[in-house]
Amino acid sequence: ADRAGGTSGVLWGAGLRALGESLGNSEVPGAADLSAAVTAFAGRITGLGKAELGDKTMVDALLPFAETLARRAGEGAGAEAAWEEAAAASTAAAAATATLRPLKGRARPLAEKSLGTADPGATSLAMVFTVLGKHLASEAAVPAARTEAGAAV
């Protein structure tokens, strides 16, 4: 958080701290645990940054991710499936920021020049969520492999 440029480093740092505080030391969190942690992450970022949907910031990808994850977790989806669907929603929302004029952040003075270009913060956040989902899938396989190995003994 201290080394990243602009406000994003502070927001990421605060958001990750909220996410970690929510998850605690759980070995493999379930979909509901992840949803609560992402909700804490989003709450911390929006609380500090004051950005809203449509401001052409990372929040435009973050809130669709959090909402999709919460909805799918509430429907009983597993963590991997819920995360994957939420990452897809985040990616689509990030791409849609190309049609927006920035209302917050460093891009705000560029207003018209930024039309046609997706917000970098939203895009990078969606990319992080996508990659984390792949890691989550591999972590979910580890306990299953341990259980199968234990059953074979």
Number of C-alpha atoms within 10 A of each C-alpha: 14 9 7 12 9 12 14 17 14 18 22 18 17 19 24 20 16 21 22 15 13 19 19 12 9 9 9 15 16 15 22 20 18 22 28 18 24 26 23 22 26 24 19 21 24 19 13 14 17 12 18 16 16 16 19 29 31 27 25 28 31 29 22 21 31 25 17 21 29 24 16 20 22 14 10 12 17 15 23 19 17 25 29 22 17 28 28 19 21 30 24 17 24 28 19 20 27 17 15 19 23 23 17 16 16 11 17 16 13 12 12 12 12 19 15 14 14 19 26 17 19 24 22 15 22 27 17 12 21 20 12 15 21 14 13 18 15 12 14 17 12 12 13 11 11 11 11 11 10 9 8 7 5
